[in-house]
Amino acid sequence: MGFLIECPNCGPRSVYEFKFGGERKAEPGTGSGSRAWRHYFYFNRNVNGPSVEWWYHGGGCGVWLRVTRNTATNEVIAVERSGAEDEG
């Protein structure tokens, strides 16, 4: 199912120009064990409703975005440009 993401640089674009980067969640702290890192990489909440996600505009300007999207309807609620503190 297609939907539009409002890129701050390029304007409204089809989701097919973007690559999904996963749910936005906090990384385990320094010294965390392998169990915490496994959970971080392999387990998602998969909520039925609003979810904060990473999207990369690979078919456009190459910016990373934090997109709040209702997973039940694909309605895009908010789009924010990723800050330097979020990039890895």
Contacts in CASP RR format, 6 or more apart in sequence:
PFRMAT RR
TARGET T0000
AUTHOR 0000-0000-0000
METHOD contacts of the structure
MODEL  1
MGFLIECPNCGPRSVYEFKFGGERKAEPGTGSGSRAWRHYFYFNRNVNGP
SVEWWYHGGGCGVWLRVTRNTATNEVIAVERSGAEDEG
1 74 0 8 1.000
2 14 0 8 1.000
2 15 0 8 1.000
2 16 0 8 1.000
2 74 0 8 1.000
3 15 0 8 1.000
3 69 0 8 1.000
3 74 0 8 1.000
3 75 0 8 1.000
3 76 0 8 1.000
4 12 0 8 1.000
4 13 0 8 1.000
4 14 0 8 1.000
4 15 0 8 1.000
4 76 0 8 1.000
5 12 0 8 1.000
5 13 0 8 1.000
5 15 0 8 1.000
5 17 0 8 1.000
5 18 0 8 1.000
5 55 0 8 1.000
5 57 0 8 1.000
5 65 0 8 1.000
5 67 0 8 1.000
5 76 0 8 1.000
5 79 0 8 1.000
6 12 0 8 1.000
6 13 0 8 1.000
6 76 0 8 1.000
6 79 0 8 1.000
7 13 0 8 1.000
7 57 0 8 1.000
7 60 0 8 1.000
7 61 0 8 1.000
7 63 0 8 1.000
7 65 0 8 1.000
7 79 0 8 1.000
8 63 0 8 1.000
8 65 0 8 1.000
8 79 0 8 1.000
8 81 0 8 1.000
9 57 0 8 1.000
9 61 0 8 1.000
9 63 0 8 1.000
10 57 0 8 1.000
10 60 0 8 1.000
10 61 0 8 1.000
13 57 0 8 1.000
13 60 0 8 1.000
17 57 0 8 1.000
17 58 0 8 1.000
17 59 0 8 1.000
17 60 0 8 1.000
18 55 0 8 1.000
18 56 0 8 1.000
18 57 0 8 1.000
18 58 0 8 1.000
18 59 0 8 1.000
18 65 0 8 1.000
19 55 0 8 1.000
19 56 0 8 1.000
19 58 0 8 1.000
20 53 0 8 1.000
20 54 0 8 1.000
20 55 0 8 1.000
21 53 0 8 1.000
21 54 0 8 1.000
21 55 0 8 1.000
21 56 0 8 1.000
22 44 0 8 1.000
22 53 0 8 1.000
22 54 0 8 1.000
23 44 0 8 1.000
23 45 0 8 1.000
23 51 0 8 1.000
23 52 0 8 1.000
23 53 0 8 1.000
23 54 0 8 1.000
24 52 0 8 1.000
24 53 0 8 1.000
24 54 0 8 1.000
24 66 0 8 1.000
25 40 0 8 1.000
25 45 0 8 1.000
27 40 0 8 1.000
28 36 0 8 1.000
28 37 0 8 1.000
28 39 0 8 1.000
28 40 0 8 1.000
29 36 0 8 1.000
45 51 0 8 1.000
46 71 0 8 1.000
47 71 0 8 1.000
48 71 0 8 1.000
48 72 0 8 1.000
49 70 0 8 1.000
49 71 0 8 1.000
49 72 0 8 1.000
49 73 0 8 1.000
50 68 0 8 1.000
50 69 0 8 1.000
50 70 0 8 1.000
50 71 0 8 1.000
50 77 0 8 1.000
51 68 0 8 1.000
51 69 0 8 1.000
51 70 0 8 1.000
51 71 0 8 1.000
52 66 0 8 1.000
52 67 0 8 1.000
52 68 0 8 1.000
53 66 0 8 1.000
53 67 0 8 1.000
53 68 0 8 1.000
53 69 0 8 1.000
54 64 0 8 1.000
54 65 0 8 1.000
54 66 0 8 1.000
54 67 0 8 1.000
54 82 0 8 1.000
55 64 0 8 1.000
55 65 0 8 1.000
55 67 0 8 1.000
56 62 0 8 1.000
56 63 0 8 1.000
56 64 0 8 1.000
56 65 0 8 1.000
57 63 0 8 1.000
57 64 0 8 1.000
57 65 0 8 1.000
63 81 0 8 1.000
63 82 0 8 1.000
64 81 0 8 1.000
64 82 0 8 1.000
64 86 0 8 1.000
64 87 0 8 1.000
65 79 0 8 1.000
65 80 0 8 1.000
65 81 0 8 1.000
65 82 0 8 1.000
66 79 0 8 1.000
66 80 0 8 1.000
66 81 0 8 1.000
66 82 0 8 1.000
66 86 0 8 1.000
67 76 0 8 1.000
67 78 0 8 1.000
67 79 0 8 1.000
67 80 0 8 1.000
68 76 0 8 1.000
68 77 0 8 1.000
68 78 0 8 1.000
68 79 0 8 1.000
69 75 0 8 1.000
69 76 0 8 1.000
69 77 0 8 1.000
70 77 0 8 1.000
END
